[in-house]
Amino acid sequence: MFIIFGTRGLKHEIKESAVLANACPNCNDGSLINKLYRRWFTLFFIPVIPLDVVDRFYECDRCKSAYNETIKTILGKSQQEQDVAQEQARYIYAKALIAAMTHMSVIDGDFAAEEEREILDAIEKFENIKTELSSIMNIVKVDMNKDNYVFNLLNEARTDLSSEALMNILAQAAVVLLADGKIEKEEEDLMKEYLIACGLPKEMYSTIIDKLKTKEVEEVESI
């Protein structure tokens, strides 16, 4: 008899934490729920033993935007300061997203037209910085991760964004991989390197793939 075991990350609501009612900066109406990602030991793919906590964050119950726990401090500031913080988070998110998507597309040596279309569609969603994002795409197309360019952008995102936002970035990068119909071994290995660069355990790879399967990837800015 074969025994199949491993680890995976699961999202849980923190019941004892107060809900921030109608506080979501993105949709304005949603309430922010305190959640965490915890690693679990799995047996036959069933989580049986809780392990370490990967990260804590807030998630909107309406639009599903995800925020670093520092959002509680930001919400106590003026509306102008909140808007600046939200815009900065969106900027960091967009740069890391386009860099990761492009790097994933070229890692196998074949920048497919379907993959480029996915990236261009993503760029269109960030109206004010399309020119800069197009420049990032072209840099990575030519130089890939020269001087750790892509990993530096992911490290910047790691500092300012929630774990949920980081996994949304990587899940959207994985969407690019599936644009040509399959995920190659070098692409899977790169995704796990991205997870480590983001301060997340490589076992969270299965959580990212689950996001793709259940279409949970959020295309919204996340602090």
Backbone bond lengths (Angstrom), bond angles and torsions (degrees), N, CA, C in turn:
res aa  C-N    CA-C-N  psi(-1)  N-CA   C-N-CA  omega(-1)  CA-C   N-CA-C  phi
1 M - - - 1.464 - - 1.526 109.94 -
2 F 1.308 116.92 130.36 1.458 122.17 178.12 1.529 110.24 -87.60
3 I 1.339 116.13 134.83 1.460 121.56 175.87 1.524 108.19 -107.37
4 I 1.310 116.85 120.75 1.458 121.88 -178.14 1.529 108.67 -103.62
5 F 1.328 116.55 118.28 1.461 119.55 179.88 1.524 109.59 -137.30
6 G 1.323 115.88 163.85 1.466 120.88 -179.97 1.515 109.59 178.05
7 T 1.327 117.21 -159.16 1.467 122.00 176.22 1.517 108.81 -135.65
8 R 1.326 116.61 155.92 1.453 121.49 175.27 1.522 109.04 -155.34
9 G 1.320 116.04 159.01 1.462 120.91 179.24 1.518 111.03 -97.05
10 L 1.321 116.25 135.87 1.461 121.75 177.88 1.527 109.62 -128.50
11 K 1.318 115.56 146.36 1.457 122.25 -178.25 1.528 109.75 -94.33
12 H 1.339 116.33 133.92 1.462 121.31 -179.08 1.524 110.17 -132.13
13 E 1.318 116.73 145.27 1.460 120.79 171.36 1.516 109.65 -80.08
14 I 1.348 116.86 138.95 1.459 121.83 177.27 1.535 107.05 -90.57
15 K 1.308 116.46 98.43 1.466 122.40 -170.29 1.520 112.84 -61.37
16 E 1.350 116.12 -35.18 1.469 118.82 -174.79 1.525 112.90 -79.89
17 S 1.325 117.81 -5.96 1.464 121.62 -178.57 1.528 110.44 -89.96
18 A 1.308 116.70 137.36 1.472 121.12 -178.25 1.529 111.14 -67.85
19 V 1.320 116.36 141.26 1.454 122.53 175.15 1.530 109.04 -78.27
20 L 1.327 116.99 135.74 1.471 121.24 176.62 1.530 107.26 -91.37
21 A 1.306 116.08 93.39 1.463 121.81 -171.40 1.528 112.25 -67.41
22 N 1.341 115.40 134.69 1.470 123.12 175.49 1.532 112.26 48.20
23 A 1.337 116.20 43.27 1.463 120.51 -172.64 1.524 114.19 -115.11
24 C 1.324 118.91 1.62 1.460 120.34 -175.81 1.532 110.95 -67.20
25 P 1.334 118.27 120.86 1.468 120.35 179.42 1.526 113.36 -68.49
26 N 1.337 117.10 -19.58 1.460 119.76 -176.71 1.526 112.17 -81.15
27 C 1.355 117.15 -51.89 1.468 119.75 -176.93 1.534 112.38 -104.63
28 N 1.340 116.83 -10.89 1.468 124.02 176.51 1.526 114.41 73.79
29 D 1.314 118.81 -23.74 1.457 120.87 -176.12 1.530 113.14 -103.70
30 G 1.313 117.43 -27.05 1.456 120.68 -174.45 1.517 113.02 -71.62
31 S 1.338 115.42 152.76 1.459 121.62 176.11 1.524 109.55 -96.01
32 L 1.334 116.36 145.66 1.459 121.81 -178.10 1.524 109.81 -94.80
33 I 1.340 114.68 122.75 1.462 122.28 -178.85 1.527 108.60 -105.13
34 N 1.329 116.03 128.60 1.464 120.72 178.78 1.534 109.18 -75.59
35 K 1.327 116.40 125.31 1.462 121.13 -177.71 1.523 109.83 -133.82
36 L 1.328 115.01 168.82 1.459 119.84 175.48 1.516 109.35 -142.25
37 Y 1.315 114.47 156.52 1.461 121.75 169.00 1.516 107.11 -103.05
38 R 1.316 116.85 126.14 1.454 122.32 176.46 1.532 109.39 -122.21
39 R 1.314 114.69 139.52 1.458 118.60 173.26 1.527 109.80 -81.10
40 W 1.327 115.81 139.70 1.458 122.32 177.87 1.525 110.03 -123.26
41 F 1.325 115.14 143.29 1.462 120.42 168.43 1.517 107.17 -78.80
42 T 1.334 117.03 130.41 1.463 120.85 -177.58 1.526 111.07 -113.80
43 L 1.311 114.84 145.25 1.456 122.46 175.91 1.519 107.08 -127.01
44 F 1.329 115.47 119.27 1.464 120.72 -172.90 1.534 110.44 53.20
45 F 1.352 113.88 41.94 1.468 123.41 176.13 1.541 113.44 70.55
46 I 1.333 118.05 5.43 1.463 122.03 179.04 1.526 108.66 -101.31
47 P 1.364 118.36 125.37 1.468 119.93 178.16 1.523 110.68 -66.44
48 V 1.337 116.59 125.89 1.466 119.75 -176.26 1.529 113.08 -124.26
49 I 1.338 118.46 -30.01 1.464 120.65 -177.28 1.526 109.20 -130.60
50 P 1.346 118.60 119.89 1.471 119.91 177.34 1.523 110.68 -71.30
51 L 1.334 115.46 138.16 1.457 121.43 179.05 1.526 109.45 -113.12
52 D 1.315 118.67 -137.73 1.463 121.83 -174.22 1.527 112.01 -80.26
53 V 1.339 114.91 156.38 1.465 121.68 174.42 1.523 108.62 -84.56
54 V 1.329 117.18 126.66 1.459 122.53 -179.24 1.521 111.20 -81.00
55 D 1.337 116.96 -45.13 1.466 120.52 -178.19 1.518 109.46 -166.09
56 R 1.332 115.73 157.16 1.460 123.45 172.16 1.529 107.88 -117.93
57 F 1.333 116.34 144.82 1.460 120.47 -177.04 1.520 109.01 -160.19
58 Y 1.335 116.51 173.90 1.466 122.49 174.17 1.527 109.04 -110.31
59 E 1.322 115.59 141.93 1.465 121.09 178.13 1.522 109.19 -130.96
60 C 1.341 115.56 134.47 1.458 120.54 179.10 1.530 109.85 -72.63
61 D 1.332 116.20 132.92 1.464 119.54 -179.27 1.522 112.44 -77.43
62 R 1.326 116.40 -5.48 1.463 119.34 -179.42 1.532 112.08 -106.84
63 C 1.338 117.12 -61.57 1.474 119.81 -175.80 1.526 113.38 -96.23
64 K 1.346 116.91 -6.37 1.462 123.52 176.96 1.518 113.83 70.24
65 S 1.327 118.67 13.79 1.460 119.82 172.29 1.527 108.71 -60.84
66 A 1.338 115.77 145.79 1.465 120.54 -178.05 1.519 109.60 -117.21
67 Y 1.332 115.82 143.36 1.454 120.88 -174.76 1.524 111.31 -135.41
68 N 1.328 115.68 142.27 1.444 122.13 169.29 1.538 108.86 -57.69
69 E 1.323 117.72 151.70 1.468 119.81 -178.70 1.529 113.18 -62.37
70 T 1.325 116.61 -16.02 1.474 119.54 176.33 1.524 111.71 -66.47
71 I 1.342 117.82 -7.24 1.461 120.66 178.50 1.530 110.69 -57.80
72 K 1.338 117.73 -29.69 1.472 120.48 178.94 1.526 111.08 -61.03
73 T 1.325 115.72 -39.20 1.466 120.18 177.84 1.520 110.94 -70.98
74 I 1.329 116.34 -42.06 1.465 121.29 -178.55 1.531 111.14 -62.75
75 L 1.334 116.34 -38.49 1.467 120.13 -179.22 1.524 112.40 -64.98
76 G 1.332 117.20 -18.59 1.457 120.47 178.07 1.515 113.06 -84.69
77 K 1.329 117.02 -1.61 1.454 120.90 -178.79 1.530 110.74 -95.84
78 S 1.313 115.66 179.00 1.465 120.01 -179.28 1.524 110.39 -67.92
79 Q 1.330 116.16 161.62 1.456 120.56 179.43 1.524 111.14 -60.47
80 Q 1.323 116.79 -37.36 1.461 120.22 179.22 1.522 110.71 -63.15
81 E 1.327 116.92 -43.47 1.464 120.49 179.03 1.526 111.01 -65.73
82 Q 1.323 116.84 -37.32 1.465 120.42 176.80 1.528 110.62 -63.37
83 D 1.320 116.32 -43.23 1.467 120.57 -179.62 1.528 111.17 -63.54
84 V 1.340 116.22 -40.09 1.471 120.47 178.62 1.525 110.19 -63.58
85 A 1.333 116.93 -44.49 1.461 121.27 179.75 1.522 111.41 -63.18
86 Q 1.336 116.58 -41.10 1.468 120.91 179.41 1.523 110.97 -65.74
87 E 1.321 116.74 -41.89 1.461 120.70 -179.50 1.522 110.94 -67.14
88 Q 1.337 117.07 -39.20 1.455 120.63 177.95 1.529 111.12 -64.59
89 A 1.335 116.70 -41.04 1.464 120.54 177.93 1.530 110.59 -63.44
90 R 1.318 116.30 -41.31 1.476 120.99 178.73 1.525 110.58 -62.67
91 Y 1.318 116.68 -39.33 1.471 122.69 179.76 1.533 110.34 -64.42
92 I 1.325 116.91 -47.48 1.462 121.77 179.72 1.526 110.51 -63.69
93 Y 1.330 115.29 -42.35 1.469 121.57 178.87 1.530 110.49 -59.85
94 A 1.321 116.66 -47.45 1.464 121.36 -176.12 1.523 111.79 -64.17
95 K 1.327 117.63 -43.61 1.467 120.73 -179.28 1.525 111.07 -62.43
96 A 1.329 116.37 -46.80 1.464 119.92 -179.71 1.523 110.99 -65.11
97 L 1.337 116.06 -38.54 1.467 120.96 -179.86 1.519 111.57 -61.28
98 I 1.322 117.67 -52.10 1.470 120.70 -176.01 1.532 110.99 -67.46
99 A 1.330 116.97 -37.71 1.460 119.93 177.84 1.530 110.76 -63.05
100 A 1.341 116.67 -46.11 1.460 120.54 -178.81 1.529 111.15 -66.98
101 M 1.330 117.26 -43.00 1.462 120.10 179.00 1.523 111.46 -60.17
102 T 1.337 116.18 -43.96 1.466 119.84 -178.69 1.514 110.97 -68.29
103 H 1.326 117.07 -44.67 1.465 120.70 179.85 1.521 110.58 -59.30
104 M 1.325 116.65 -43.54 1.458 120.78 177.48 1.528 111.61 -60.31
105 S 1.320 116.00 -35.54 1.464 120.51 -176.76 1.525 112.54 -71.32
106 V 1.326 116.83 -30.99 1.472 119.56 -174.39 1.520 113.00 -101.81
107 I 1.338 118.55 -5.65 1.459 120.58 -174.45 1.523 112.34 -63.63
108 D 1.331 117.13 -27.75 1.466 119.83 179.96 1.527 112.33 -91.79
109 G 1.353 116.96 6.56 1.459 121.06 177.39 1.505 114.80 81.30
110 D 1.327 117.42 5.00 1.467 120.59 -177.94 1.526 109.18 -134.69
111 F 1.331 116.33 103.21 1.463 121.26 -179.58 1.527 107.98 -88.02
112 A 1.331 115.52 89.59 1.463 121.44 -173.44 1.524 111.24 -70.10
113 A 1.335 115.51 151.31 1.461 121.17 -179.65 1.530 110.98 -61.18
114 E 1.349 116.54 -36.07 1.466 120.35 179.91 1.524 110.84 -64.92
115 E 1.334 115.94 -37.14 1.459 120.87 179.61 1.532 110.68 -68.84
116 E 1.329 115.83 -42.76 1.465 119.45 178.97 1.527 110.76 -62.71
117 R 1.323 116.97 -37.02 1.464 120.74 179.50 1.527 110.98 -63.33
118 E 1.335 116.37 -40.94 1.461 120.99 177.52 1.527 111.02 -60.17
119 I 1.336 116.22 -42.41 1.467 120.80 -178.80 1.524 110.75 -67.99
120 L 1.309 116.84 -44.49 1.461 120.38 179.44 1.524 111.40 -62.94
121 D 1.328 117.04 -37.28 1.468 120.61 176.58 1.524 110.33 -63.81
122 A 1.339 116.80 -39.13 1.469 120.57 178.19 1.520 110.95 -65.14
123 I 1.319 117.18 -41.71 1.468 121.52 179.47 1.519 111.17 -60.52
124 E 1.326 117.34 -38.12 1.456 121.91 -178.34 1.534 112.71 -60.31
125 K 1.311 117.48 -22.20 1.462 120.96 -177.07 1.525 112.72 -79.57
126 F 1.347 116.21 -8.29 1.464 120.68 -179.82 1.529 108.36 -117.31
127 E 1.311 115.45 75.09 1.458 123.90 -169.40 1.528 113.30 -53.20
128 N 1.321 117.86 -44.66 1.463 120.47 -172.10 1.520 114.57 -75.59
129 I 1.315 117.76 -16.39 1.473 119.95 -176.14 1.529 112.17 -127.06
130 K 1.322 116.80 26.01 1.463 120.11 -177.56 1.524 112.34 -60.04
131 T 1.337 116.60 -39.06 1.465 120.04 -178.26 1.523 110.74 -63.80
132 E 1.328 117.08 -44.79 1.466 120.26 179.64 1.524 111.27 -66.31
133 L 1.320 117.31 -39.79 1.460 120.35 179.53 1.521 111.47 -67.03
134 S 1.323 117.46 -36.30 1.472 120.89 175.81 1.525 110.28 -63.89
135 S 1.333 115.94 -37.72 1.458 120.63 177.31 1.530 110.59 -64.55
136 I 1.339 117.18 -41.61 1.472 121.02 177.30 1.522 110.25 -61.41
137 M 1.318 117.26 -43.58 1.466 120.73 178.36 1.531 110.92 -58.79
138 N 1.321 117.00 -44.79 1.465 120.72 -178.49 1.529 112.13 -67.98
139 I 1.340 116.72 -36.43 1.467 120.34 177.89 1.523 110.28 -63.05
140 V 1.327 116.13 -46.66 1.466 119.85 -177.60 1.528 110.96 -70.34
141 K 1.331 117.61 -34.09 1.465 120.45 176.79 1.524 111.00 -58.14
142 V 1.329 116.33 -38.78 1.466 121.25 -175.91 1.527 111.84 -87.22
143 D 1.328 116.33 -48.06 1.471 120.93 -170.57 1.525 113.90 -104.14
144 M 1.338 117.26 -6.29 1.469 122.21 -176.91 1.531 109.74 53.74
145 N 1.346 118.15 -122.45 1.464 120.25 -175.78 1.529 111.90 -102.81
146 K 1.327 116.59 34.01 1.462 120.55 -179.25 1.534 110.19 -56.12
147 D 1.344 114.58 134.21 1.477 121.67 -178.35 1.530 111.65 57.18
148 N 1.347 116.22 29.82 1.472 121.91 178.19 1.532 112.70 59.18
149 Y 1.329 116.12 32.97 1.468 121.46 -176.11 1.536 112.03 -55.77
150 V 1.329 116.08 -50.69 1.470 120.16 -177.35 1.522 110.50 -68.20
151 F 1.330 116.65 -44.80 1.459 120.26 -177.89 1.533 111.53 -65.90
152 N 1.319 117.23 -31.39 1.471 119.83 176.68 1.522 110.80 -65.45
153 L 1.332 117.33 -39.21 1.465 120.48 177.94 1.531 110.65 -67.46
154 L 1.336 116.99 -37.01 1.463 119.86 176.65 1.522 111.04 -67.91
155 N 1.325 116.94 -36.60 1.462 120.27 177.21 1.525 111.47 -65.35
156 E 1.339 116.30 -37.64 1.464 120.47 175.86 1.531 110.03 -62.60
157 A 1.339 115.63 -42.90 1.463 119.83 178.73 1.530 110.90 -65.24
158 R 1.317 116.55 -36.17 1.465 121.16 179.14 1.528 111.37 -58.34
159 T 1.325 116.47 -35.84 1.458 121.19 -177.80 1.521 112.12 -71.92
160 D 1.338 116.90 -36.45 1.468 120.64 -169.53 1.519 115.57 -108.13
161 L 1.334 118.33 -15.93 1.458 120.21 -174.70 1.520 111.82 -111.44
162 S 1.316 115.98 162.65 1.461 121.34 177.25 1.522 110.31 -77.31
163 S 1.335 116.09 162.95 1.463 120.12 177.67 1.529 110.79 -61.63
164 E 1.330 117.00 -35.17 1.463 120.49 178.79 1.525 110.77 -64.43
165 A 1.329 117.35 -41.29 1.460 120.85 177.51 1.523 110.70 -64.35
166 L 1.325 117.18 -41.07 1.464 121.15 178.52 1.530 110.74 -62.25
167 M 1.323 116.56 -41.94 1.461 118.61 -179.69 1.522 111.53 -71.12
168 N 1.335 116.97 -29.00 1.466 118.92 173.77 1.526 110.80 -65.60
169 I 1.349 116.81 -38.40 1.462 120.50 175.61 1.524 110.16 -59.07
170 L 1.327 116.02 -48.82 1.464 120.28 -176.66 1.525 111.43 -70.35
171 A 1.326 117.43 -33.54 1.460 119.85 177.54 1.527 110.94 -66.77
172 Q 1.346 116.65 -38.26 1.466 119.28 176.46 1.523 110.85 -68.18
173 A 1.337 117.13 -32.86 1.466 119.66 173.89 1.521 109.76 -64.01
174 A 1.326 116.90 -37.65 1.456 120.82 178.51 1.530 111.48 -67.40
175 V 1.339 116.88 -29.75 1.470 120.06 175.00 1.526 110.03 -59.35
176 V 1.333 116.15 -38.44 1.462 121.06 176.80 1.522 110.33 -61.46
177 L 1.327 116.06 -41.55 1.462 119.39 -179.92 1.524 111.46 -60.18
178 L 1.324 115.29 -39.34 1.461 119.50 -177.51 1.530 112.75 -77.14
179 A 1.346 115.59 -9.36 1.471 119.05 -179.55 1.524 111.42 -61.37
180 D 1.355 116.71 -31.06 1.461 118.59 178.71 1.522 111.71 -98.67
181 G 1.338 116.89 11.58 1.460 120.71 169.31 1.513 117.07 100.19
182 K 1.340 119.14 -14.89 1.467 119.05 -177.79 1.519 110.29 -159.37
183 I 1.345 115.24 161.68 1.458 121.78 177.37 1.516 108.36 -108.73
184 E 1.321 116.44 118.06 1.463 121.52 179.32 1.527 110.12 -77.94
185 K 1.354 115.64 161.88 1.463 121.04 -178.75 1.525 111.35 -59.76
186 E 1.347 117.78 -43.09 1.463 119.31 -179.07 1.526 111.63 -66.30
187 E 1.346 116.68 -28.74 1.456 120.58 177.73 1.539 110.66 -72.12
188 E 1.312 116.20 -40.81 1.464 120.12 176.67 1.528 110.69 -63.53
189 D 1.339 116.61 -43.28 1.468 120.65 178.72 1.523 110.94 -62.05
190 L 1.335 116.79 -39.70 1.461 120.49 179.18 1.522 110.90 -65.29
191 M 1.326 116.55 -39.59 1.460 120.07 178.12 1.525 110.46 -59.31
192 K 1.312 117.17 -39.99 1.465 120.91 179.45 1.531 110.75 -68.86
193 E 1.331 117.14 -33.71 1.468 120.38 173.86 1.529 110.19 -65.20
194 Y 1.314 116.69 -38.52 1.467 120.99 177.14 1.532 110.51 -61.13
195 L 1.321 116.31 -43.32 1.461 120.44 179.77 1.531 110.58 -58.54
196 I 1.317 116.09 -44.16 1.466 120.17 179.38 1.530 110.08 -64.48
197 A 1.333 117.13 -41.65 1.468 121.30 178.37 1.528 111.26 -61.44
198 C 1.327 116.38 -30.19 1.464 121.53 179.49 1.529 112.37 -87.43
199 G 1.337 116.66 3.52 1.456 120.02 -179.99 1.511 113.41 76.80
200 L 1.332 117.11 21.12 1.460 122.32 -179.55 1.528 109.39 -112.94
201 P 1.333 118.03 144.92 1.469 119.77 179.01 1.519 110.98 -65.98
202 K 1.321 116.08 143.62 1.460 119.47 -176.97 1.525 112.64 -63.60
203 E 1.358 116.01 -18.48 1.463 119.33 177.14 1.530 111.99 -65.68
204 M 1.343 117.29 -15.32 1.462 120.45 178.80 1.531 111.39 -71.30
205 Y 1.320 116.35 -3.95 1.473 120.42 177.15 1.523 110.27 -54.52
206 S 1.341 117.15 -42.94 1.464 120.10 -178.67 1.526 111.13 -64.88
207 T 1.350 117.34 -31.50 1.461 120.91 177.32 1.525 110.44 -66.17
208 I 1.326 116.63 -39.61 1.466 121.44 178.10 1.527 110.23 -63.57
209 I 1.318 116.57 -44.88 1.468 120.02 179.15 1.526 110.22 -63.88
210 D 1.340 117.03 -36.56 1.471 119.78 176.01 1.522 110.92 -61.41
211 K 1.348 117.11 -38.73 1.461 121.23 177.88 1.524 110.04 -58.96
212 L 1.319 115.98 -42.19 1.462 120.30 -179.95 1.527 110.77 -64.55
213 K 1.328 115.54 -45.09 1.459 120.20 -176.23 1.525 111.93 -64.75
214 T 1.345 115.81 -34.79 1.460 119.47 -177.51 1.527 112.59 -99.07
215 K 1.366 115.03 5.77 1.462 121.77 177.69 1.525 111.69 57.20
216 E 1.348 117.04 43.71 1.461 121.85 -178.53 1.519 112.87 -96.20
217 V 1.333 118.10 4.83 1.458 119.70 -178.67 1.517 109.27 -68.32
218 E 1.326 116.29 124.15 1.461 121.63 -178.36 1.516 110.53 -95.81
219 E 1.289 116.96 133.06 1.460 121.87 -179.24 1.521 109.62 -105.39
220 V 1.333 115.90 51.19 1.458 121.41 179.89 1.509 108.34 -128.67
221 E 1.307 115.20 158.53 1.459 119.62 178.51 1.515 109.44 -69.71
222 S 1.317 116.67 143.58 1.455 121.40 -176.78 1.521 109.39 -138.47
223 I 1.333 116.89 131.26 1.443 121.25 178.79 1.531 108.66 -90.96
